Structure formats: structure tokens, C-alpha cells
Amino acid sequence: MKKFLLLGGKPVGSLDIALYAKSLGFYVIVCDYLPKEQSPAKQVADECWEYSTADVDLIVKRAKEENVSAVFTGVHEFNIARCQEVCEKLNLPFYVDKQTMLNASNKSYYKKVFEKFKIPTIPQYGIEDKKEYPVILKPVDGSGSYGLRICNNEKEFETNFQEALKFSDKKEVITEQYIENKEEITIVYIIKDSIPYLASVADRIVKKFDNAVIPLPIAYIWKSKYLDLYEKTIDEKMKKAIQYLGLKNGMLFIQSIVKDNVIMPYDIGFRISGTQEHLILEKMCGYNPLKLLTEYAITGKFGDDKLTEKINPHFNGSSAQITFLVRPATINHYEGIQEVQKMDGVIRVIKNKSEGETIPPSAYGTLNQVALRVFVNAENSTKLNSIIENITGGGKKKNGIIKIYSKNNENIII
């Protein structure tokens, strides 16, 4: 039986990758340093390796001995970089080369590419420039909202700059104007054989915590009310920028702000995202980018000739991903998951955090506060909103079905 090696069993998507590889008939090996009870992918694996994903040479040596024929990983950017190294050393397919991956994760680089193709970007300041506060500090190569800080004055800037530096391997931080009273959208492109296709645009609904950390998502709604505006003003320019970046096969997500009907991209990721749009795209359009990338790791081919016929951002109906954020605490138990899973319109419920897992104070203001995601769809926006209100307790509903309790028996949903 052919062997499929998955690096990292805990990141979002890893369990689905392991299950899909098994469904294709592969003997699945999951490699990470986590004990089995903390690694969902290990719990379904045929074999487990107890190595850190940082131990590339050790993994490569073992993979050669075991005749591994495919290697892949989930959404974690550290693991993606290690997976690319492993595949290169084993001469196995990986969807992106090292330099292209570095370019697509460097905020300074791709922002210059956007400017080259006249895509609006958020104003940026040099270190010595006079700043119009508030500003936001961003590690140039960071992810997961770690290191992002809003500064309202020079004193906060000086304090937070050093903090932001800690989250950059390159030890570089960019400073941008922090634009208030804006809305957000998330765009997805599917790239096949170097040709990008607009796959979806979602409204990204965020919750503001305080003046020091960025707002975090509490929901994504498809289709975005800004879909037509995006297609009219940005789409063709972005396709040229994607080709300039050298992206050949895979999924690209782009987070953008919208202010006065001007769309400004501010972050991208050439990978499956933690938002897990692939579940929505599979339900609404009939293709799944996570499965396509898993297949690429096996065959070196991204989808069949009919894939592009399925890609259409104007899919029928309405969809949403509800994101449950929690306060830093240790999760004791969830309530309402089974009830929600049985509801009409619910596609799937995914726990990001397990019972007994601790969200530390350092996670405050980052995507590490995401405990649970619920994916839903409906015939129209009215029915979709009704489902969301029942689940979350929003609108006229006082109490939602989903509850997440700490060890102190407090509902810690924000």
C-alpha cells in the first residue's frame, strides 16, 4: 500500500486531509510532537511518528526508509514551509516552490506588487515618517493576527514596535494607517496552471475588542454585498498581480477592507485558510480546494479539465461560517453541538479547541481565540439569518444554542 505522510496533526484541516488520503487508499502516517490525544489526525492515522515538524532531515531519512510516496500538511505556515523542504529533498510534488512561497507571505513584497498593478493599498509609513494616528503595526511575515498592534500615539508606537518585532522571523515590521469605520471582505482565487479564477467573495464580520488589538472575525457571509464592486474594480488587476507573483496551482485568499466603496487588500495567504472556505465551495460549487491540494501532493496535478467549469463566485443561495471566539481560559465542555449538527442548513460543526485545552492570555486579540466554527447554508439571506440567530442567540434571540464553558462553569463565548 502506498504511504501518505501528513506533517502536523492538530492544525485546522489536518484531520480532513488524513481522512481523504485514507479514502483514496493510502496508508496514512501523521508526524508531529503531540501526544495522540491532542492530535485529531493521529487518532485516525495508520501510523504515528513522534518527531517535531522542524526535524526536516530526520523526517526525510525516515520517509526514504519507509518509501513514502506523498507528503502534505494543513494550514499552519511553519508546517507548510517544512513540508516544502521535505518534498524538495524527496523529489515529491508540492504545490509551491520556496521562493514563491516566501514572496506570497511577505507583506512588503506583495504590497509593492499590488501597487504595480494599481490595486489600492492602505497608506504606509516609514520609520522616520510623521504619522497620522491611529496606525497599525504588522510583522512583515506574521500570521494568525500575532504581533498586530494598533497604536494611538507615539508612546504606544514605541512600546508596541518592539513587541511586534518578536513575531517576525525577518525582524521587520511595517506601519500602516489604521482605517476606522470600514468593512471587511475575504476573496478567494483558485489558480490552475497559472491562470487565476475568482472563486468567492465573503463579507467578513468582525468584533472589536479594545483600542490595542485588531478586530477578530465572528462570521463570514457568502455572497458578499461587495462582489459586484470587486469584480468591476479589482478582479482583473488582481489576476495580473497573481500571475506576476508566479502562483501556479492552489488557493489564494485575500483579506481586504472596504472604505467609501474603495477596496484595499491588506493580507494574503497562498494556502488553505483557517476560515475553511473549501467546505463552502464544496457544498455550493462541487469542488474542494483542500482535496485538490491533497491530490496534487499525490499526482502533481491540480484538478481535472472540468474544474474551471465549476468555479463561479455567483453561486446560488446564501452561506455562512459562524466563528465562536472565547476569552482566555481552559475549556471544560461544549453544549449544543449535537443539536446544531442536526439542524436543517448546517453543513458542519468543527471544534478548533478540545475540552481541557487552555487558551492563554497571550492569545488575546489573535485567531487562537477561535474555539468553534459552524458552516451553514440556506436558500436565501433571510433563512440564513434565521439559522444564525438560532445558533448564536443574535437578533431577537437572547440565548444561542451553542455554549462553551470554562472549568469555572462560565460561558466564555465573547
C-alpha positions in Angstrom: 0.0 0.0 0.0 1.3 3.5 -0.9 2.2 5.7 2.1 1.0 9.3 2.6 2.8 11.4 5.2 1.0 14.3 6.9 3.0 16.8 8.8 1.3 18.1 11.9 -1.9 16.5 13.2 -3.5 19.4 15.1 -3.8 22.4 12.7 -7.1 23.1 11.0 -7.7 20.8 8.1 -5.3 18.1 9.1 -7.9 15.6 10.1 -9.8 16.1 6.8 -6.5 15.6 4.9 -5.8 12.3 6.7 -9.3 11.1 6.2 -9.3 12.0 2.5 -5.9 10.3 1.9 -7.3 7.2 3.6 -10.4 7.3 1.4 -8.0 7.2 -1.6 -6.5 4.0 -0.4 -3.3 5.4 1.2 -1.6 4.2 4.4 -1.5 7.4 6.3 1.3 8.4 8.6 0.9 11.5 10.8 4.1 13.2 12.1 4.2 15.7 14.9 5.4 16.0 18.5 2.0 16.0 20.0 0.6 13.0 22.0 -2.1 11.2 20.2 -5.0 12.5 22.4 -4.1 16.1 21.3 -3.7 15.3 17.6 -7.0 14.5 15.9 -5.2 13.4 12.7 -3.1 10.9 14.7 -6.3 9.4 16.1 -7.3 8.2 12.6 -3.8 7.5 11.2 -2.4 4.1 10.4 0.9 5.1 11.9 2.3 7.9 14.0 5.8 9.4 14.1 6.8 11.3 17.2 9.0 13.9 15.5 8.7 17.7 15.6 7.9 19.0 12.1 11.1 21.2 12.5 13.2 18.0 12.2 13.3 18.0 8.4 16.4 15.8 7.9 15.1 13.2 10.4 11.7 13.2 8.7 13.3 12.9 5.2 15.5 10.0 6.4 12.6 8.1 7.8 10.4 8.8 4.8 13.1 7.3 2.5 13.3 4.2 4.6 9.5 3.8 4.6 9.1 4.5 0.9 6.7 7.4 1.5 5.1 8.4 -1.9 3.3 11.7 -0.9 3.7 14.4 1.8 1.3 17.2 2.7 0.2 19.4 5.6 -2.6 21.6 6.9 -2.9 25.4 7.2 0.0 26.2 9.5 2.5 28.3 7.7 5.5 26.9 9.6 4.5 23.4 8.6 3.9 24.4 5.0 7.5 25.7 4.8 8.8 22.5 6.4 6.6 20.4 4.1 8.0 22.2 1.0 11.6 21.3 2.2 10.7 17.7 2.8 9.1 17.3 -0.6 12.0 19.0 -2.3 14.5 16.6 -0.6 12.3 13.6 -1.5 11.7 14.9 -5.1 7.9 14.7 -4.4 5.2 17.1 -5.7 4.4 20.3 -3.7 2.2 23.0 -5.0 4.6 25.9 -4.5 8.4 26.4 -4.6 10.3 28.0 -1.7 10.9 31.5 -3.2 7.3 31.9 -4.5 6.1 30.9 -1.1 8.3 33.5 0.6 7.1 36.2 -1.8 3.5 35.3 -1.2 3.9 35.6 2.6 5.9 38.8 2.7 3.6 41.8 3.2 6.1 44.3 1.9 6.7 42.4 -1.3 3.2 41.6 -2.3 2.0 45.1 -1.4 4.5 46.5 -3.9 3.1 44.1 -6.5 -0.4 45.4 -5.8 0.8 48.9 -6.3 2.5 47.9 -9.5 -0.9 46.8 -10.9 -2.7 49.9 -9.5 -4.6 48.0 -6.8 -5.5 50.3 -3.9 -3.5 49.7 -0.7 -3.5 51.0 2.8 -1.2 54.0 3.2 2.2 53.0 4.8 4.7 54.9 6.9 8.5 54.7 7.1 10.1 54.6 10.5 11.0 58.3 10.4 7.8 59.5 8.7 5.4 61.7 10.6 2.4 59.5 11.3 -1.3 60.3 11.4 -2.6 58.2 14.3 -4.0 55.6 14.8 -1.6 53.3 13.0 -1.3 49.5 12.9 2.0 47.6 13.3 2.3 44.3 11.3 5.2 41.8 11.4 6.1 41.6 7.7 6.0 37.8 7.7 3.5 37.1 10.5 0.2 35.3 10.5 -2.8 34.4 12.8 -3.0 38.1 13.9 0.0 37.6 16.2 2.1 40.8 16.7 -0.6 43.1 15.1 -1.0 46.2 17.3 -3.0 49.4 17.0 -1.2 52.5 18.2 -3.0 55.6 19.1 0.0 57.8 19.8 3.8 57.9 19.6 4.3 56.4 23.1 2.2 53.3 22.2 4.0 53.1 18.9 7.4 52.9 20.6 6.2 50.3 23.1 4.3 48.1 20.6 7.0 48.2 17.9 9.4 46.0 19.9 6.5 43.6 20.7 5.6 43.3 17.0 9.2 42.5 16.1 9.1 39.4 18.3 6.6 37.8 15.9 8.7 38.4 12.7 11.4 35.9 11.7 12.8 38.6 9.4 12.7 41.1 12.3 10.8 43.5 10.1 7.6 45.4 10.8 5.5 47.6 8.6 3.5 50.5 9.8 0.2 51.3 8.1 -2.6 53.9 8.7 -5.3 52.2 10.8 -8.5 52.9 8.9 -11.6 53.1 11.1 -15.3 52.7 10.3 -14.6 50.3 7.5 -16.0 46.9 6.5 -14.1 43.8 5.5 -14.3 41.1 2.8 -12.3 37.9 2.1 -11.7 37.0 -1.5 -10.7 33.5 -2.8 -9.0 32.7 -6.1 -8.4 29.2 -7.4 -5.3 29.1 -9.6 -4.9 26.3 -12.1 -2.0 26.0 -14.5 -1.0 29.7 -13.7 -4.5 31.0 -14.6 -6.4 32.6 -11.6 -10.2 32.3 -11.3 -12.3 34.3 -8.9 -13.9 31.7 -6.6 -15.7 33.6 -3.9 -16.1 36.9 -2.1 -17.4 36.9 1.5 -18.3 39.7 3.9 -16.0 39.3 7.0 -18.0 40.3 10.1 -15.6 41.3 12.9 -15.8 42.2 16.6 -13.7 44.9 18.1 -12.1 44.2 21.5 -10.3 47.4 22.6 -8.0 50.0 21.1 -4.9 47.9 21.3 -5.7 44.8 19.3 -7.3 44.3 15.9 -11.0 43.2 15.5 -11.4 39.5 15.0 -14.0 37.6 12.8 -17.2 36.4 14.2 -18.8 35.4 10.9 -18.3 35.2 7.1 -21.3 35.6 4.8 -21.4 34.5 1.2 -22.1 36.1 -1.3 -20.6 39.4 -0.3 -22.6 42.6 -0.9 -19.4 43.9 -2.5 -19.0 41.0 -5.0 -20.1 43.1 -8.0 -17.9 46.1 -6.9 -14.9 43.8 -6.5 -15.4 42.3 -10.0 -15.8 45.7 -11.5 -12.8 47.5 -9.8 -10.2 44.9 -8.7 -10.6 41.5 -10.2 -8.7 41.9 -13.5 -5.9 43.8 -11.8 -5.6 41.1 -9.1 -5.4 38.3 -11.7 -2.4 40.1 -13.3 -0.8 40.5 -9.8 -1.3 36.8 -9.1 0.4 35.8 -12.3 3.2 38.2 -11.6 3.7 36.6 -8.2 4.2 33.3 -10.1 1.4 31.3 -8.4 0.7 28.3 -10.5 -1.7 25.9 -8.7 -3.6 26.3 -5.5 -5.9 28.5 -3.5 -5.2 32.1 -2.6 -7.2 34.0 0.0 -7.1 37.8 0.3 -8.3 39.9 3.2 -9.4 43.4 2.3 -11.0 46.4 3.8 -13.8 48.5 2.2 -14.0 52.2 2.8 -16.2 54.5 0.8 -16.6 51.8 -1.8 -12.8 51.6 -2.3 -11.5 48.0 -1.8 -8.0 47.8 -0.3 -6.3 44.3 0.1 -4.2 44.0 3.2 -3.2 40.4 3.7 -3.0 37.2 1.6 -2.3 33.6 2.0 -1.4 31.0 -0.7 -2.8 28.0 1.2 -5.9 26.6 2.6 -7.2 29.1 5.2 -8.4 28.7 8.7 -11.7 30.0 7.6 -12.1 26.7 5.6 -13.8 28.2 2.6 -13.2 24.8 1.0 -16.2 23.4 2.8 -18.5 26.2 1.4 -17.1 25.8 -2.1 -17.6 22.0 -2.0 -21.2 22.4 -0.8 -22.1 25.3 -3.2 -20.0 24.6 -6.2 -18.9 20.9 -6.1 -15.1 21.2 -5.7 -12.9 21.3 -2.6 -9.5 23.0 -2.7 -8.2 21.0 0.3 -8.9 17.8 -1.6 -7.4 19.2 -4.7 -4.2 20.1 -2.9 -4.1 16.7 -1.3 -4.4 15.1 -4.7 -1.6 17.4 -6.0 0.7 16.0 -3.3 0.0 12.6 -4.8 -0.2 13.2 -8.5 1.4 16.6 -9.2 -1.8 17.7 -10.9 -4.3 20.2 -9.6 -7.8 19.1 -10.6 -9.2 17.8 -13.8 -10.2 19.6 -17.0 -13.7 20.3 -15.7 -12.6 22.1 -12.5 -12.7 25.6 -14.1 -16.3 25.0 -15.2 -17.3 24.7 -11.5 -15.6 27.9 -10.3 -18.3 30.7 -10.0 -18.4 33.3 -7.3 -22.1 33.9 -8.0 -23.2 30.5 -6.6 -26.9 30.1 -5.8 -28.2 30.5 -2.2 -26.5 32.1 0.8 -23.8 30.6 3.1 -22.1 31.5 6.3 -19.3 30.4 8.6 -20.1 31.3 12.2 -16.9 31.8 14.3 -17.1 31.4 18.1 -14.4 33.3 19.9 -13.7 32.7 23.6 -12.0 34.5 26.4 -8.6 33.1 27.6 -9.5 30.2 29.8 -9.4 26.4 30.0 -12.4 24.8 28.1 -14.3 22.4 30.2 -17.2 21.4 27.9 -19.3 22.4 24.9 -23.1 22.5 24.9 -25.4 22.4 21.9 -23.1 20.9 19.2 -25.2 17.8 18.6 -28.4 19.8 18.4 -26.8 22.3 15.9 -25.4 19.4 13.8 -29.0 18.1 13.3 -30.4 21.5 12.2 -31.5 22.0 8.6 -28.9 24.0 6.7 -26.0 23.1 8.9 -23.1 21.8 6.7 -20.7 21.0 9.5 -19.5 21.9 13.0 -15.8 21.9 13.7 -14.1 22.3 17.1 -10.8 24.3 16.9 -10.2 23.7 20.6 -10.7 20.4 22.5 -12.1 20.0 26.0 -9.3 20.6 28.5 -7.4 22.9 26.2 -6.3 26.2 27.5 -6.4 29.5 25.6 -3.6 31.5 27.3 -3.7 35.3 27.9 -1.1 35.7 25.2 -3.8 34.5 22.7 -5.9 37.7 23.4 -6.5 39.5 20.1 -5.4 36.6 17.9 -7.1 33.9 15.9 -6.0 31.5 18.7 -9.2 32.6 20.4 -11.3 30.7 17.8 -12.8 27.8 19.6 -15.6 26.6 17.2 -16.8 27.1 13.7 -20.3 26.3 12.3 -20.9 26.2 8.5 -24.4 26.8 7.2 -26.3 27.4 4.0 -29.8 28.4 3.0 -32.0 29.3 0.0 -31.7 33.0 0.7 -30.3 35.5 3.2 -33.5 35.7 5.2 -33.4 32.0 6.0 -29.7 32.1 6.6 -30.1 34.9 9.2 -32.7 32.9 11.0 -30.4 29.9 11.3 -27.6 32.1 12.5 -29.8 33.7 15.2 -30.9 30.3 16.5 -27.4 29.1 16.8 -25.8 32.3 18.2 -28.6 34.0 20.1 -28.2 37.1 17.9 -31.0 39.4 16.8 -34.2 38.8 18.8 -32.9 35.6 20.4 -31.5 36.1 23.9 -29.7 32.7 24.2 -28.0 30.8 21.5 -27.8 27.0 21.3 -24.1 26.9 21.4 -22.4 27.4 24.7 -18.7 27.0 25.7 -17.9 26.6 29.4 -14.7 27.1 31.3 -13.6 25.0 34.3 -15.3 27.7 36.5 -18.6 26.8 34.7 -18.7 30.2 33.0 -19.9 30.6 29.4 -16.7 32.1 27.9 -18.0 32.9 24.4 -17.3 36.5 23.6 
